[in-house]
């Protein structure tokens, strides 16, 4: 199978989930505003550096809102980042 290059999305919506449930978990909705930030997050996720990706998303992204636990699965986003994993929305 050929390697197919996918054009970078100009702005990406990311849900960041950090912390532990019993100690106060934070669920944030962020928008990465430029192609450079999107590429950096993709590179970090590809290298399994999820905590660095979270840090870059929070520092370089625009805060949209805080989410409830239920909204995480209902709100459309391109990527869900946790401390230990990343989940891409393929739709």
trRosetta pair geometry for C-beta under 8 A, 3 or more apart (Angstrom, degrees):
i j d omega theta_ij theta_ji phi_ij phi_ji
8 35 5.1 95 108 -149 135 95
8 38 5.3 134 -178 102 111 129
8 39 5.8 -34 -118 -68 149 88
8 42 7.5 -125 -121 -5 101 152
9 12 5.0 98 92 -72 129 92
9 38 5.7 -155 69 -152 79 155
9 78 6.7 -139 58 -127 169 161
10 34 7.4 -42 -176 -141 68 34
10 35 5.9 -45 -127 -67 53 85
10 38 7.5 -170 -177 -14 10 152
11 31 5.7 16 175 177 114 101
11 32 6.0 177 -153 82 61 62
11 33 5.6 -11 -113 -132 108 31
11 34 7.4 2 -87 -54 77 22
11 38 7.4 -149 -120 -59 23 125
12 31 7.2 163 81 -156 38 56
12 32 4.6 4 53 43 88 113
12 38 5.0 120 -4 -113 125 107
12 41 7.3 -138 72 62 146 146
12 78 4.5 -89 -160 55 91 150
12 79 6.5 28 162 7 122 112
13 29 6.8 -6 -173 -172 100 92
13 30 7.3 159 -156 85 54 44
13 31 5.4 -28 -99 -100 68 74
13 32 7.9 -151 -74 14 22 75
13 64 7.5 -2 -138 -12 101 154
13 76 7.3 70 78 114 144 71
13 77 4.5 -119 112 -133 100 73
13 78 5.4 124 54 4 66 90
13 79 7.8 171 94 32 49 71
14 29 7.6 156 83 -156 45 46
14 30 4.9 -21 65 66 93 95
14 31 7.5 162 19 -94 76 24
14 32 6.3 54 -9 -25 119 102
14 41 7.1 -109 -81 -161 150 160
14 57 5.2 -94 96 -152 156 138
14 61 6.5 -97 45 -106 120 157
14 77 6.2 106 -116 -177 15 122
14 78 6.6 -46 -74 62 61 89
14 79 4.8 -17 -116 71 84 100
14 80 7.5 158 -165 -92 63 27
14 81 6.1 12 -178 -2 112 112
15 27 6.7 -4 -175 -172 100 86
15 28 7.2 160 -156 82 52 45
15 29 5.7 -23 -101 -99 73 66
15 30 7.8 162 -91 21 24 75
15 67 6.6 -17 -138 10 112 153
15 72 6.0 131 174 -141 153 81
15 75 7.0 127 -77 82 129 117
15 77 4.8 -174 -20 11 98 175
15 79 7.3 -165 30 99 67 53
15 80 4.6 -14 66 -115 107 75
15 81 7.1 176 87 26 53 67
16 26 7.5 -4 109 111 93 95
16 27 7.4 168 84 -150 52 39
16 28 4.7 -10 57 58 99 97
16 30 6.2 27 -8 2 113 120
16 54 5.4 117 -146 -139 118 90
16 57 5.7 170 -70 98 128 136
16 58 6.5 -40 5 -64 178 92
16 81 5.1 -15 -111 68 67 106
17 25 6.5 3 -170 177 87 112
17 26 7.3 169 -148 86 41 54
17 27 5.2 -1 -103 -105 80 78
17 72 6.9 33 -72 -126 125 141
17 80 6.9 17 -3 -179 110 93
17 81 7.0 178 27 89 68 53
17 82 4.8 -20 71 -101 103 81
17 83 7.8 -91 100 -14 74 73
18 25 7.3 164 84 -158 34 68
18 26 5.3 -12 62 59 84 100
18 28 8.0 -9 16 10 101 106
18 54 5.9 114 -75 -171 124 149
18 82 7.4 168 -79 -150 50 51
18 83 6.0 102 -126 -58 69 94
19 23 6.1 -134 -180 87 99 95
19 24 5.7 -62 167 97 149 62
19 25 4.4 -178 86 -116 106 47
19 26 5.3 93 5 7 129 80
20 23 4.4 53 65 29 102 104
20 24 7.7 48 67 46 63 45
20 25 6.3 -110 99 -74 16 87
21 25 5.1 -12 -96 -31 44 128
25 69 7.8 67 82 -87 131 98
26 66 7.4 -79 -163 -136 77 107
27 66 6.5 99 79 -170 69 70
27 67 4.3 -81 122 66 114 94
27 68 7.3 10 66 128 140 1
27 69 6.9 163 -20 -85 156 47
27 71 7.6 143 125 72 140 100
27 72 5.7 -87 -158 -77 142 112
28 58 7.3 63 82 -103 155 93
28 63 6.6 -61 -170 -133 117 90
28 65 7.8 178 -153 96 58 33
28 66 5.9 -41 -103 -107 62 63
28 67 7.1 -175 -92 9 11 90
29 63 7.8 94 79 -165 59 54
29 64 4.3 -61 106 66 101 114
29 65 5.1 8 45 56 118 70
29 66 7.4 -163 11 -90 84 14
29 67 5.6 95 -36 -41 101 110
29 75 6.6 -70 -96 134 135 154
29 77 7.0 -136 -134 -89 92 127
30 57 5.5 128 80 163 153 98
30 58 6.9 -125 -80 -96 157 45
30 61 3.5 50 170 137 123 145
30 62 6.5 143 -163 66 73 41
30 63 6.0 -41 -105 -100 79 43
30 64 6.3 -177 -101 3 22 92
31 61 6.0 151 68 -166 33 95
31 62 4.8 -22 60 57 92 99
31 64 5.8 85 -19 -50 98 115
32 37 4.3 -161 -168 112 106 121
32 38 5.1 140 115 -70 139 72
32 41 6.4 -102 -86 -8 159 143
32 57 6.6 -73 -73 -132 106 77
32 60 6.5 30 -131 113 86 101
32 61 5.0 -59 -82 -101 59 93
32 62 7.9 176 -84 14 17 76
33 37 6.5 63 47 28 61 144
33 60 7.8 -134 27 156 88 80
33 61 7.3 152 -13 -134 79 48
33 62 5.8 72 -51 -17 110 114
34 37 5.3 96 62 10 75 100
34 38 7.2 -139 104 -4 40 92
35 38 5.6 -57 -148 38 35 114
35 39 6.2 36 156 -20 69 105
36 39 5.9 -55 -149 35 28 110
36 40 6.5 29 153 -20 62 107
37 40 5.7 -54 -149 34 32 113
37 41 6.5 30 155 -17 65 105
37 56 7.2 171 -154 156 81 101
37 57 7.8 108 174 -110 108 51
37 60 4.3 -178 -123 140 122 135
37 61 6.8 150 170 -72 146 67
38 41 6.0 -57 -150 37 30 108
38 42 6.3 30 153 -18 65 108
39 42 5.7 -56 -147 38 31 112
39 43 6.2 32 155 -21 66 106
40 43 5.8 -55 -149 35 29 112
40 44 6.4 26 155 -16 64 107
40 56 5.6 -136 126 176 121 150
40 60 7.3 71 65 28 141 167
41 44 5.8 -57 -147 39 31 109
41 45 6.2 28 156 -17 66 108
41 53 5.3 87 -146 -152 72 96
41 56 6.0 -167 -82 98 76 124
41 57 5.8 65 -104 -73 126 93
41 79 7.3 155 146 70 132 169
42 45 5.9 -57 -144 39 28 109
42 46 6.2 31 156 -21 64 108
43 46 5.8 -55 -148 35 28 113
43 47 6.5 15 156 -6 62 111
44 47 5.9 -67 -150 46 30 104
44 49 4.5 -88 -166 75 83 105
44 50 7.6 140 142 -86 100 23
44 52 5.1 -139 -150 96 131 104
44 53 3.9 172 107 -74 129 89
44 56 6.3 162 -11 19 159 144
45 48 7.6 36 -176 -79 35 26
45 49 7.5 -98 -70 55 23 65
45 50 6.9 56 -113 -96 66 65
45 53 5.3 66 -61 -96 75 158
45 79 7.4 -101 -79 -151 160 139
45 81 7.5 -108 -94 -104 112 104
45 86 4.6 -15 -143 3 115 174
49 52 4.1 -13 151 36 111 121
49 53 6.0 131 101 -26 74 89
50 53 5.4 -54 -147 36 33 114
50 54 6.4 37 153 -22 66 101
50 81 6.2 168 -163 -164 91 93
50 82 6.7 -6 172 81 140 50
50 83 6.2 113 112 176 122 23
50 84 6.2 152 59 -117 159 5
50 85 6.4 3 -97 -5 155 9
50 86 5.9 -163 -111 -44 103 94
51 54 5.5 -46 -148 32 35 113
51 55 6.5 36 151 -18 63 104
51 83 5.9 26 -81 -146 89 70
52 55 5.6 -52 -149 37 34 114
52 56 6.3 33 153 -17 66 106
53 56 5.8 -54 -145 39 31 110
53 57 6.2 33 155 -21 65 107
53 81 5.7 -145 111 -135 114 141
53 86 6.9 -10 89 -81 161 130
54 57 5.7 -55 -146 36 29 111
54 58 6.3 25 157 -16 64 107
54 81 5.3 178 -83 134 82 132
54 83 7.1 -26 -23 -93 155 53
55 58 6.0 -57 -146 38 27 107
55 59 6.2 17 158 -10 64 113
56 59 5.9 -61 -140 45 28 105
56 60 5.6 -7 172 11 68 119
57 60 6.6 -68 -126 54 19 88
57 61 4.9 10 178 -17 62 132
57 81 6.4 163 5 25 158 157
58 61 6.4 -44 -103 39 14 105
67 71 4.2 -138 -164 87 98 121
67 72 5.5 120 129 -68 139 68
67 75 6.3 -110 -117 7 133 147
68 71 4.7 95 51 3 76 106
68 72 7.7 -120 92 -21 46 79
69 72 6.2 -38 -166 2 35 116
70 73 7.1 -68 -175 37 41 95
70 74 6.6 15 144 -4 73 123
71 74 5.3 -77 -142 51 42 105
71 75 5.1 33 169 -24 87 112
72 75 6.9 -45 -123 31 16 101
72 80 7.1 80 -177 -128 99 131
76 89 7.2 106 -163 -158 71 167
77 80 6.3 103 86 -64 132 75
77 89 6.1 153 88 -21 55 140
78 88 7.2 -22 162 -151 63 70
78 89 5.5 -120 -140 40 28 110
79 86 6.3 -18 -167 -171 104 101
79 87 7.1 145 -160 77 53 52
79 88 5.8 -23 -104 -107 75 58
79 89 6.9 -116 -60 4 34 86
80 86 7.1 157 82 -160 54 51
80 87 4.3 -6 56 57 104 104
80 89 7.7 91 -15 -43 89 91
81 86 5.3 -10 -107 -110 67 84
82 85 5.1 15 54 53 109 75
82 86 7.4 -162 27 -76 68 41
82 87 7.9 41 -4 -6 101 98
